[in-house]
Amino acid sequence: MSHDHLKTIEQRLLWLSHWMIHHANHIRPKTDDIKIGGHQASSTSMVSIMTALYFSALKPEDRVAVKPHASPVFHAMQYLMGNLSRERMENFRGFGGVQSYPSRTKDSDDVDFSTGSVGLGVAITSFASLIQDYIAAKNWGQDQALGRMVALVGDAELDEGNIYECLQEGWKNDLRNCWWIIDYNRQSLDGIVREGLFERIEKIFDAFGWDVVRVKYGKLQREAFEEPGGNKLRDWIDACPNQQYSALTFMGGAVWRKRLMDDLGDQGDVSALIDKRSDDELAALMENLGGNCVTTMADVFASVTHDRPTCFLAYTVKGWGTPIAGHKDNHGGLMNKSQMADWQSHMGVPKGDEWDPLATIDNVEAFKAFLDNVPFFAKGTRRYHDDKIAVPAIELTTERAISTQGAFGKILDDLSKGDSELAARIVTTSPDVTGTTNLGPWVNRRKLFARKALADAFIEHRIPSTAKWVFDPAGQHIELGIAEMNLFLLLGAAGLSHSLFGKRLIPIGTVYDPFVCRGLDALNYASYQDARFMIVGTPSGVTLAPEGGAHQSVGTPLIGMSQDGLAAFEPAFADELGIIMQWAFDYMQRDGEGDPDERTWLRDETGGSVYLRLTTNPIEQPVKRANDTYRQGVIDGAYWLREPGPNCEVVIAYQGAVASEAIKAAGAIAEARRDIGVLAVTSADRLNAGWTAAQRARSRGNLAAYSHIESLLSALPSHCKIITVIDGHPATLAWLGGVIGHQTISLGVEHFGQTGTIGDLYRHHGIDAAAIVEKVQGLSHGKDIKSGIVRALN
């Protein structure tokens, strides 16, 4: 491996990444005065590391999560290799151009993991390694070599708690083939990293079984340390505070000389070491930290040949090689036009050749030959595919009262008894609530995953237990500790397995519904990169009444509606859940590669992930329903449980387990209002998305476009009132009144609950049958909104 070529690549990437940012901010025409940005300084601190990594250490099977602020270097590298067009480079941070941070779905080049939400791109590499081991342990005939899962980490990212949460899971699951490379430039957005911090962080890594490799000195520094007086220079560097080192770097060679001579002068050998170098040479020496030395980084990477998790602490200078190196304000700073012109001359790039990838290369043919043989790029882009898995029929009917959570467990148990390919590809996971979310029967049959078999001591000693926790390489459940961020990161990694590793998994995670909020950042992160998974939030609402407000969810239906890439459902009955899950297993496998366009705002062609909001409240089940209209209505988001008559004055629309209250209320008022309708909403999310899509289509000239909810409500008289009810925030269904223009009263939960029975809490929050009847009676006495306002004003 030619270190000369690596140095050339490093300088090309340094220039191209900075020119792309400069062009976007100072040359490309602007339509407003908002700074475009691009993090020049945060890019430069990574350029030597990334050059050594991609052009020396990596193989095609390796996967990398790039530090968000190093995105310009990554894209410059792809441009150099011919994987990215100049047009997109010129449109950096513009609409349709190169994204601010690496994105699997928005960028056109070879992004492995989306990054941008700080810390999550780091942690997902740990779970991706676990998923790689999971696939390797199965007898699926794959021939994919095991790769390293690599994270390029900004040192400020180590403030993120999810990083330390995932370390524990890595240790429990015997993590391997994982590298974290820390850009230790000791500067963050607001300041300088505290002295001695990493000594403490290093102990954390060591405690969880990681090797820590410090890369502090570059080649020039190590050579200087061998000269007479070099040991004194090294001691001075080690003792210099972070702030001082950054400030001296910004001020340059002359100031370095004065400070070093003040501190180390009149000592003969060390004075001679300093004197023999010009100001520029002295500055280059002092800035030659290990992470800014491509030769050093390449050698260090090559020296690690084992599969133990390894953390590289690479000392760098933020802004290395540029006029803004070391300045404490350089995080979001940019070189001005004058600085850039001087730096362009320094970099030897002729005017007019700024975009030429090979502008400064002398022997172009030899350089191209080197690039053509770089192992990581040898096979082109590395997006894999796997065939869709057939979904068996899911038939679940019951004559007894059952909760949707119970029905979910029964569906999985039935799948676990069969030998379908779908069942073989399902992997379940839960943050220490496996048993209480009804995954127990599935786990008992399909076992827990571990790379090494581990027997259940309770079984060995013949102690009766409903839980048979046997760990085995063939196991299909990954048990997690109580950390919902880890849950969604694992689902994200497993939901990308078809693309990352060429083998499709069907990941299903369960979590107490109120604690979906604990992992929201990771849920959004997984959805953003188009990972495919099913998340089951249960128990939901106030139906786990004795547990109190901390275990009762209010806003999660709105999360389901607002989260892109996630189709949210809240069925009331077991047969609805069976229909939804059969559809979901197919929906999760639809081809969504690339950025989904507006072929359908519902993503029905591109697919996505699925969120099921379920409860522990058993309710009486309806008679068997099998017609196609009903089945399609369940998927589209709603159907008429009770068809409204021609003179309908009131419709009760419900979602979820309050079905029994809505049905009871409808029965109580049926004598007075025989035409009453009952609308069963299974997915406010799908209904609303369809309505939005239809409105967009009509505004663009397709006047025949109508949504499912518009079709359902179109026959209602204009004077008909809608009462909505949900065990969740009332805004979830309040928008129904705007579809055609019906007065709507929305019932739901708006405040923290307390302990009690379900009946107590339903009455307290006004979502029981009596409250529904009361609202209908109020309407019948003319107490509508308009007349009430008029009376109040008069």
N, C-alpha and C positions, 0 to 999 in steps of 0.2 A: 504494500500500500504506500503510495507516494505521498509523503507529508507535504511536498511542494504543491501538488495538485490540491490538497486540502486547504492550504493557505490561500491559493488562488480562488477556490470556491468561496471560502470565508469572506474574502474581500468583495467578490461579486455579489454575494448575498447581502453584505453590509450596504453596498451602494444601491442595489435594486430595491431593497426594502425601504430605504430612506428616500429614494427618488419617488417611489410610489406615494409615500405620505406627503412629501413636499409638493408634488404635482397636484394632489387632491386639495391641498390647503392654499397654495399660492399661484397656481397656473390655470387649473381647470376653471372655467367660468362658474360663478356662483349666482344663485338666485336669492340668497339671504346672507346675513352677516354672521351666521352661527359657525363657530369653529368646527372643522371636520375632525381634526385630531388624528391620532394614529399611534401614539406612544413610541416615538423614535428611541428614547433612551432605554425603555424597557425591552425593546427589540434587540438593541445592540448588546446588552448584557448576555443574551442567549445565543448570539450568532456563532461563536466558536463552538459552543456545546452542541448546537444543532448540526453544524457542519460535520463535526467528528461523529456524531451519533448516526445521522442518515447516510453519510457517504463513507463510513468506515465500519460501524458496529452492527447496524441492523440487517436483518434478513426479511424477505417478503412476508413471512408469517408473523413478524412482530407488529404490535399495534401501539400507537402513540397518542396520548392526550397532550396536546400542545398548550403551554401556558398561554392564557388568552391574549396577553399583551405582546406575545411573540408571534402573533398571527402574521404581521407583515413579512417576517423572515420565512415563515412556512410558505406563504404564497410566492415569495420571491424564488424560493427553492423549486416550487412546482413550475413556475414560469421558466426558470433555467432549464428544467428537464423537459419542457415542451408540453406539460400537462395543463397549462393555463394560457389563455389568449391575452395578447396585449390589450385588447379592448376591455376586458374585465379588470385588468390591472389598472388601466387608466381611469376606470370607474370605481376605484377603491372607496368603500363606504357610500357609494351612490346606489340608486335603485337598480337592482339587477347586477351590480358589480361585486367585486370581492368583499366579503363580509368583514365587519370589524373584528370579530372573533371567529375561530374555525367552526364551521357548521356543516354537519353531515347532509343536511337537506337544502341549504341555501347556497352553499359553495359548489362549484363544478369540479374542483380538483379532489384529490384523494384524502379526504378527512376521515380519520378513524373514529374519533369521539368528538362530539361538539363540546366546546368549552366556553366559558364566559361567566357562569355563575361560580364565583371563586370557591375553590376547594373541591367541588363535586367532580370535576374532570380528573382530579387527582385520585379521589377515593374510588371512582368506578373502575379504575384499572385493577384494583385489588379484587373486585367482584368479577371482572372479566376473566381474570386468571382462574378464579374458582369455577366459573362456568366452563372454561376450557378444559379443566380437569374433569368436570362432570361429564362432558361429552366424550372425552378420551376414555373414561371408565366404562362407557356403554359399548355394547357389541353391535355397532352400527356400520361397520365396514369402512369407516373413514380412513383416509391416508394423509390427512392434513398434519404436518409437523407441528409440534408444540412451539409456540412463539413466546417471546417476552412481552408482557404488558407494561408499557413504559409511560410514566408521567413526567412532564417537564413542569416544574413547580416554582412559582415565585415565592421567595422566602416569607412575604407577608401573608401568603395563603396558609401558612402554618398557624395563623390565629384562628382558623376555622375549626369549629368543634367536630364537624363530621369527619375530618381526617383522623382524629384520635378514636372516634367511635369505630371506624372501619379497621383500625389496627387490631383491635380486640377480636373482631370477627376473623381477620386474617390468621391470627395466632390459633384460634380455635379450629380452623379448617386447614391447618398445615399449609399455609400460603407458600407458593413458589413461583418462579418465573415472573417476578415483578420487580421493576426498577423504578425508583423515584429519584429524579435528578433535580436537586434544589439549586436554583439560581440565587446564590447567597450574596446579593449586592448590597444588603443591609439598608436599603432605602425603600420606603413605602410612599403612598400618596401624601400622607401628612407628616412624615418625619423619617428619623433614622432608627433602625432596629436597636433595641436596648442591648447594652454590653452583656456578654455572658449568657444570652438567652439560649443559644444553640447547645451549650453544654448540658442544659437541662433537657432540651428536646431530644438530644442524642441518647440520654438515659432512657427515655420513653421508647425510642426505637429499639434499643438494646433489650429492654424488658420484654418486648413482644417478638424477639427472635430475628430481628433484622441485622444484617451487616451494615455498618456505617463506614463509608470511605470518604475521608476528607481530602479534597483536592484544593490545596491552598496556594501553592506556588507554581508558577509557570516555568518553562524551560530556561528563560533568561534569568529568572531569579535563582533557580537551583544552581545554575552555572556560576552566578555571582557569589553565592554562598560558599562555593568551593575556593574562591579567591581569598587571599589574606584579608582578614577583617570581615569576611562574609558572615561569620557567625554573629557578629555584633549587629550587622544590618538586619539579619533575620530576627534577632531578639527585639530590635526596634519595631519592625513590622508587626510582630506578634503583640507587642504592648501598645501599639498605636490605637486609640479609640476610633470607632467607626466614623464619627462625625469629622474628626481631624483628617482621617484618610480621604474621605470624600471631598472635603474642602481643599486639601492640598492637590488632589487629582485635578480639580476644576481649575486651579490657578496655574498649574503647569511646571515645566522643568526648572525654571529659575527659582521659583518659590520652594520647590522640592529641595534644590541644592542648598538654599539658605537654611531651611529647617533642619536638614540632615547634618549640615556642618555645625549648626548651633548645638545640636544634640549629641553628635558623634565626632565632631572635628577634633583636631589636635591629638589624634590617637594613631598617627602614622599610617598603619595599613588600611584602616577604614577610610581615612581621608584620601588616600591614594586611589581607593576603589571608586570613590565619588568623583575625584578630579579627572580621572582618565576618560570620563564620559561627558559628551556634550549635553546641553540642556535637553534636547530632543531625545537623546539616548537614555538619559537619566529618567525622563518621564516615561519612556517606553518600558524601562526596567521596573519602575515602581507600579505601573499599571498592568504588568505581566503576571496577574494572578492566575491561578490554575484554570479557572473557568473561562478566562480570556485567551487561553493558549490552546489552539487547536491540536497541536502535537501532543501536549500533555493529556488532553481529554481523550484523544484517540488511543493513546497507550493505556490509560486507566481503564477505558471500556474493554479493551482487548484482554486485560489482565484478569477480568472476572469471567470465569468459565463454569462456575457452579450454578445451581438453580435456586439458591436461597434468596429470599427477598433482600434487596440491596438498596440502600439510600446513599446517593452520592451528594456530598456537600461541596459544591463547586463555588469557590470564592470568585466574585466578579466585580467589575466596576459598572455601575449603571450609566449608560451613555458612552461606553468604551469606544475609543477611536473617533469620537466626534468632539466638536467644540463645546458641547454642553455636558461632557462627562463629569460626573461627581457632584454637580450642583444639586442642592436639596430640593429645588423646585422643578427638576427636569422630568418628573414622572409624566406629566401631560404637556411638557414644554416642546417647542418646535424650533428648529433652526430657522432664522429669518433668511431673507433672500441674499443678503450680503454674506452671512455665514455659509450658506449653501454654495454660493459661487466660489468662495475660497476653498471650501472642502472639496468641491468638484475638481478643482485644480490639484489639490493634494492627492485625491484618489486617482488622478490621471485619466479621467473620462472626458473625451473630446466633446465639445458642444455639438449638439445634433445627434449624438450617439447615446443619449442617456438611457433609452429603452433597449438598446442592443445588448442581449444577454452576454455576448462575447466581446464587448467593446474593448477591454484592456488585455485580451489574451494574445500572446505572441504566437505560440504554436497551436493553432486552432485544431488541427487534425489530431494531434496527440491528446489535447484536452477533451475533444469529443469522444475519442476512443476510451479514455478513462471513464467518462460519464456513462458510456454505453455498457460498461462492465461493472457498474456499482450494483452489488447484489440486491439491495433493497428495491431498486427501481427496475430490475431485470425483467420482471413478469408484468409490468404495467400496473394499472390501478388494481386494487385488491378488494373489490366488492364481490362477495360470493353470493350464490343463490341456492335455494333448496326447493324441491317440489312441494306443492301444496299437499297437505295431508287430508284424506277423506274424513268427513265428519259423520259418525254413525248417528242414526236416529235417536233422539232423546225423548222418550215418552215417560212422563211422570204424572200420574193421576192418583189421587187419594180421596177416600171418602171421609177421612177423619180430619179434625182440625190440625193444622200444621203451620209452623212459621216458615217464612222464606229462608231463614238461616238453616232450619232443619231440612228443608227441601234441597238446598244447595249441597249439604253434606250427603244426602241420599243420592243425588245425581252423581257426585264424584265416587261414592261407594259403588254404585252400579257400574260405572266406567272401570273402576279398579278390578272388578270381578271378570271383566272381559279381556280379550286379547287384541283389541283394535290398535292400529298404528297411532291413532290419536292418544289413547291412554298411555302408550309407551313414551310419547314425547311430552306429556304433561310433567312439569316440575312445579311443585308447590312450595311455598315458603310463608313464614309467619313470625312476627317479632314476639315470641314467647306466649302466643295466645292460640296455639295450634288446637288444643282440645276445646277451648271455649268458643271457637269459631267453626266447629263441626268438621274439622279436617281429620279428626282422630281415626275414623274407619278407613279413610284413604291411606293414612300413614301406616296403620297396622298391616295393611295388605301390601303396600308398595315400599315400605321401609324408609329410613332416613339415609341421606347420602353422606358417605365419608370415603376418602381414598383408601382407608384401611378399615377392615371389618371390626366392629366392636359389639359384643353381645350385651343384652339387657340383663343386668344382675338380678332383677326381680323375677325374670323368667327362669334364670338359672336356679334360683332358690325356691321356685314354685310359689311365689307370693302372688296372690290374685291381684290383677290390675287390668283395667280396661285399656290402658295404654301399653302397647308392646313396642318400646323404642329400641329397635335394632338398627344399628348403623352398618351400612354395607356399600361397596362401590356401585351396586345395582340399584341402590335406593333412589327414590324420586321426590324426597322432601328435604329441603335445606332449612334447618332450624336456626333461627336468629335470636339474639338477645333483644331486650326491650329498647330498640332504637329504630324508629320509623324511617329516619333518613337512610339507614342501611337497607331497609326493606325495599324502598323505591330505587335505590342504586342497584341492588341485586336484580330487581325486576327489569331495570333498564338494560343491564348487561345481558341478562338472559333473553330479553326481548329483541336483542340485536344479533343473536347467535347465528341465525341463518346468513347474515351478511358478513359477520366477523369470522365465523368458523365453518360456514358451509353446511351446518346442520340446524334445522329448525326445531326450536323448542316452543311449547305452549305454556308460558309461565302464568301461574295463578298465585296471587298473594292475598292473604287475609289479614285484617287489622280491625281493631275496634274503631267504629266509624268516626267518633269524635277526634281520634288521634290521626286521622288522615291529615289534619292540619299540622301536626308535628313534622311531617315529611313533605310539606307542600313544595318547597324549593326543589327537592329531588324529584318529586312527581312531575313538576313542570319541566325539569331538565330532561327526564326520560322521555316525556312526550315531545319535547322540542326536537330531539334527534330521531323521532319516529320509531322508538322501540315499541314492540308489540307485546302486550301483557293484559291480564285481567286482574283488577284489584277489587276485592270484595270487602266493603265496609259493613261490619256487623258486630254487635247490634247497633242500630241507628235510632235517632230521635230520642224520645223520652220513654221508649218501651222497655229499657232496662231500668225501670223506675226505682227499685230499691237501692240502686247504686248511687243515686244523686246526680246533681248537675254536672260534675266533672266527667261523668260517663254518658252524658246525653248530648247528642249533636244537634245543632240548629242550622248552621250555614252550609253544611256539606252539599245539599242539593244545588245551591248556587255555584259552588265550586265545580260540581259536575257539569253545569250548564256553561260555565265560562272557560273551562280548561280546554284549550285547543288540542286536537289529537286524541280526545277521550270521549267516547260515546257513553253517556250515563243513563242508567235505568234504575227504576225503583218499582219492581213488580209487587203486587199484593198477594197473588196466588201462585201455587206450586206449578200449575200448568203454564202460566205465563213465563215463569222462570225457566222452565224446560225449553220453551220456544226461543227465549232470548239467548240462553247459553248455546243452543245448537247454532243459532245465527252468529253469535259472537265468535265461536271457534273458527268459523269461516272468515268472518270480517277481519280477525286478527292476522289472517294470512294473505290478504289481498295485497297486490303489488303497489307499494307506495314509494318506490325508489325515486329520489329526486324531490323537487318541490311540488306538492299537490297543487294543481291549478283549479280553475273554477268549472271543471267538467261537472262537478256537483259540490255544492257548498256543504253537503252532508258527508262528504268523503266516502260515499258508498262504493265508488270505483277504486279508490286508493286505500281504503281500510284505515285501521287505527287500533287503539287500545280501548278497553271497555271497563267501566266502573259500575259495579252492582251495589246498590244501597239496600241492605236487607235488615230484617228485624228478628227478635226472639219471640215476638208475640204470636202465639198460634191463633189462627182464625179459621172459621168454617169455610170449607172449600165448595166451589160451585159444581154443578153437574158437568159431565164431560163435554168439552167444546172442541170441535174439530174442523169447522169450516174455514176456508181459505181467507175470507174477509177478516175474520177474527184473528187468525195467525198473522196476517200482514199488518193489521192494526196494532198488534202488540209490538211488532218491530218498528213500525213507523211512529209509535209513541202514544196512541190512544185508540179506543174503540167504545162503542155504545154498550155499556152493560145493561142499560135500560133505554131503549129507543124513545126519543121524545115524540109526543103526538103533534098534530098540526097546529094546535093552539097552546103550545107549551109556554108557560109563564116563567118557569124556574128550571134551571139545570144545576145539578150538584156535580161538580168536577172534583175528583180526589186523586191523590197519588199515594201509593204505598199502603201500609197496614191500617190506615184509617178507613179502608174500604168498608169494614164492618159497620163503622159509625155512619158512613154515607148511606149505606144500604138501609140501615135501621131508620135513619131520618127520612129517607124517601118513602119507606113504608108507612111511617107515621103521618105523612102529609098527603099520601096518595088519594085518600078519600076526597079531600078538598081540591086537589089538583091532579086529575087523572093523567094529564099529558106530561107530567114531570119527566125529565130525562136525567139519567145518571151516566156521566162520562168517566170511564176508567182511563186514567193517564198512567202509562207505564214509563214514559220518558219525556219529561218536560224539555229536556235537552234536544232530543230528536225532533220534537214538535216545533220548538222555537227555531232550530236551525233550518228546518224545512220551510217555515214561514218566511224567514229572512231570505232564503235562497229564491223563493218565488217572487218576493218583492224586488230583489235585484234583477231577476230575469225580466220582469214586466217593465222595469225602468229602462231596460236596454232593448225594448221592442218586442219581446216575446209575450204578447198579451194573453196567450192561452195558458200561461204557467200558473198553476194553482197548487197550493200546498195541501197536505193531508188535513191539517187542522181547519183550513178554510173550507174544505169539502164537508167536514163533519159539522161545522157550525153554520154553514150557509143557509140551511133550511129553517133555522130558528127565526121566529118573528122578531122584529126589531125591539119590541117591548119586553122580550124575554130577559130575565135576570140570571146571572151566573153566580153561584156560591162555590168558591174553591176551598179545599181543605187539604192540609198536609201536615204530617208530623215533622215539621221543619219550617224554615222561614217562609212566610206567606207570599213573598215576592216571587217565589218559584213559579206560581201559577197565576199571579195577578195580571200578567200581560195578556191572558186569554181574552179579556174584555176589549182589547185593542184590535183583535183580529177582524171582527166585523163591526164592532161598535156597540157591544152590549154592556149595560151597567154590571159591574162586578164587585162582589164583596169577598175578600180573601181572608181566610182563617188559617192560623198556623202558630208556630212557636217563635216568640221574639225575645225571650228572656231566659236566663239560666233557670233550670228546673230545681227540684229538690227531691228528697226521698218520698216514697209513698207507693201506692198501687198505680197500675196503669190507668184505672178509672179515675183515681184522684187527680192525676196529672192531666189527663184529657179534659176533665172538668175545669181544672185550674187554668189551663191555657185556652179553653174555649174551643176545643176541636172534637168534642164528643157529639153524639146525635142530638142531644138536647140543645146545644149551642147552634147547631145547623138549623134545627126546627125554629129556634128563636129568631134567627136571621130571616128565614123565609116568612115567618109571621109578621115580622117588622115590615117586610116588603109589601105584604098583603094589605097592611093598613095605610099604605101610601107613604111610608117613611123612606122615600128614596132620597138620594143625595141632593138632587136639584131642589126639591121642595123644602128639605131641611135647611139648606143654605138660604133660601129665600126667606123662610121664617126667622132665621137667626139675624139676617140683615134688617128685617123689619121690626 
